[in-house]
Amino acid sequence: MIKNKKTPHVKHEIKLQSKSNIPTSA
């Protein structure tokens, strides 16, 4: 149950980290 609710949250966090990783790596 928790995994289902955490699935969208994790996806959002990954997208945020990916966006933050681009400038950080640059």
C-alpha positions, 0 to 999 in steps of 0.5 A, a space after each residue: 500500500 505504502 509502495 503504491 503511494 511512494 511510487 509517484 513520490 519517488 518518480 518526482 524526486 528522481 526527476 528533481 534530482 536529475 534536473 539538479 544533477 545536470 547543473 551540478 555536473 556541469 
